[in-house]
Amino acid sequence: MGGDSDIVANETALTRRQNLAGPSGWAGLVHNRRVFAVSVFASLGGFMHSFDTRMASAVNDPGTKGWLVSILELGAWFGVLVTGPLADRLSRKYTIVLAVVVFCVGVIVQTAAMAPPSIYGGRFVTGLGVGSLSMVVPLYNAEIAPPEVRGSLVALQQLAITFGIMVSFWIDYGTNYIGGTGEGQHEAAWRIPLALQLIPAVILGVGILFMPFSPRWLVNNGRNDEAVVVLSKARVMPPDSDLVQIEFLEIRAQHLFEKETSELRFPQFQDGSFLSNFKLGLYQYWSLLRNRSLLYRVATGTLTMFFQQWTGVNAILYYAPSIFSKLGLQGNATSLLATGVVGIVMFLATIPAVLWVDKLGRKPVLVSGAFLMATCHIIVAILTGLFSNDWQSHVAAGWVACAFVWIFAIAFGYSWGPCAWVLIAEIWPLSVRGKGISIAASSNWMNNFIDQQVTPAMLEHLKFGTFVFFGAFSLMGGLFVLFFVPETKNLTLEEMDELFGSSSGLAATDRDRLDAINRRLGLVIDEKGPTASHDETGSGSA
């Protein structure tokens, strides 16, 4: 280690890393093309479950339709809750494999179903896999991404979802004609879209085995040499380069701090036995509510997902044919055609989010999207209230209402669709990251489930009041982000502790202990780079 004269005055590892970081946006994705490719592949998980819309949309009874749609969300809620501990234990990569297997079982049961109970059961099992993937894929992408493009890479999950929605709508439109569109319609009209889900699932399940482990998961499990290799390959830089070493040391410092904190707070659960690890996991869940900084993150994550679902987006996606029919479009094919436009515009609108979310930040994107969605809902409500009794005489008004449904899809596509997942994937400390994301994602799926239960009845009985209801929640979501959610762009996952209140969330002794770890690891930059010793950057024990 160099003497005091060798230390660059007032330059910290954070400043050094920021100076070495690459660009964001499209240039950043090209610069980090290897990580970009891995994240694109992992995001097949978002594409996989997008073919469920057609079968539910074809059901006319509101009660049956509500359960047929929402049973998948109920399965996803349960799946995402159990995925947190699995992601920490099995690794992010192998949890994706497990989720794919469960997903495929559910799809096969649905596709081969000969009676309603099999369809419901298959959709629940499919939901288990969908929920697991919805949590672990953003987690995996967030942990392999450099800060300057993390938002873009996590947003790829939502881009894949919207691409799947777009493709599925047009597949549904085509298969809708198999055997005719009336009573004689062949059952292949709904079996084929379901079976097609197996193709991306098998590709993801096999291909992810050849992808790298998350470097943060490797550090958390004492595999430090492997973590450095993964970071080196992901950043396309030598293992001893400043940027790779600083990022590794920051990850390791956060891990050591959390490990020492756990040892101090829960010394009785440190013997490594299964029972102790299980009890420690329960206490870590409990710590999310007891620690002020973590509780702030729990509130941020769960409420963000709450408002995402109550924007009414899934009412638009799952019940679009019914909505367009109520807005004056006649015939199943016509409503599906109009619904297909929703898929197209939502997919296209998500592309700018992937490219610009790391430049613009999370807050302006979320707030603007919420206010635009609220405006669309209110306009559709007004038009529906005025003309729904006689759409045939007000065709232009009906098409204007349809246009604002499409604008709503654009607003959601560039804002709450991708950015909500970006936010919940990046705000947690390493030791509870899997558990924290699972709680936030479970809020998404439980509210999704409730939403699907009530929406058919709302459309049937509240009519234009349905759009007023969702417009009000869209507005409240924008205000929540504006006043209560901090900006997280361009920060490392390890810097989130500072953002979510180190002065109020970390006691002074904790702050001193973290500073001591940083000094011990050499997170001070001299003219030659990090001053960490070989022992600290090598395969030392966790």
ABEGO torsion letter per residue (X at the ends): XBBAAABBBGBBAAAAAAAABBBBEAAAAAABAAAAAAAAAAAAAAAAAAAAAAAAAABABAAAAAAAAAAAAAAAAAAAAAAAAAAAAAEAAAAAAAAAAAAAAAAAAAAABABAAAAAAAAAAAAAAAAAAAAAAAAAAAAABBAAAAAAAAAAAAAAAAAAAAAAAAAAAAAAABGEABAABBAAAAAAAAAAAAAAAAAAAAAAAABBBBAAAAAAAGBAAAAAAAAAAAAGBBAABAAAAAAAAAAAAAAAAAAAAAAAABAAAAAGBAAAAAAAAAAAAAAAAABAAAAAAAAAAAAAAAAAAAAGAAAAAAAAAAAAAAAGBBEAAAAAAAAAAAAAAAAAAAAAAAAAAAAAEAAAAAAAAAAAAAAAAAAAAAAAAAAAABAAABAAAAAAAAAAAAAAAAAAAABAAAAAAAAAAAABBAAAAAAAAAAAAAAAAAAAAAAAAAAAAAAAAAEAAAAAAAAAAAAAAAAAAAAABBBABGBBAAAAAAAAGAAAABBAAAAAAAAAAAAAAGBBBBAAEBABBAAAABABBX
